[in-house]
Amino acid sequence: MLLDFSTLTESKKYSVMSNTIFPRPIAWITTEDEGVVNLAPFSYFSPLSSEPPLVIVSIAKKEETEEFKDTFANILKHRVCTINLAHKELLQDLINTSEDLPKDISECEKFGIKTKSVLDDFPPMVADVKCALFCEFVKTVELSNRYEPMILEIKHVYVADENVNEKNQIHLENIGRVGMEFLVDAKRVHNDRKKVPRHSNPFTQNKTLRHGND
């Protein structure tokens, strides 16, 4: 099979890319504005450079209104964010936080997700993650569509003591994405959306665990 991307719809392109470029790490991003902590997952996320230490995450505008998502708007306003790297015990919490909520409602409060402040100049991290990246905004990459990738520079990294051995080597078991499924312990896990009202299948409508909303 040879696919000509110029003939494909946006949702079909997403379907092909998300099922061929994997496993994708998930950036579970905390931002804060006017006392409200926003927490949302994005799986179009990747390291970009080690020196300087950069990552890139694609955050789309809302499809219905073309408005910036809360995460994007908060990072532009405050120039900082915290990227949490979730493990399997946090899978359902991660799925829950992909639900669209009004800006003044915190996903952490609604779903009972504990956070803790580690650095005064950055949003809090999810308390139960084993690793978090504290990042500053660098720039956006303007595309001719509703997607606007954001480049962030890592300023600090938190790793739980139990995930660092005597040689200071880090070992983590982060959740990844493979198409619509999650990768947990090197096994594919179905995305169970029954516990929370969810959008339709991204293979047909391109809405899911935020790929730019993912």
Protein Blocks (a to p, Z undefined) as FASTA:
>chain_A
ZZdfklpcfklmmmmmmmmnccdddddddddeehiacddddfbdcdfbfbdcdddddddd
dfklopacfklmmmmmnopacdddddfklmmmmmmmmpccdfklcfklmnopacddfbfk
bccddfkbcbdcddddfbdcddfbfbdcdddddfbdcddfklpcfkopacddddddehjb
cceehiacdddfklpccdddfklnopacdfklZZ
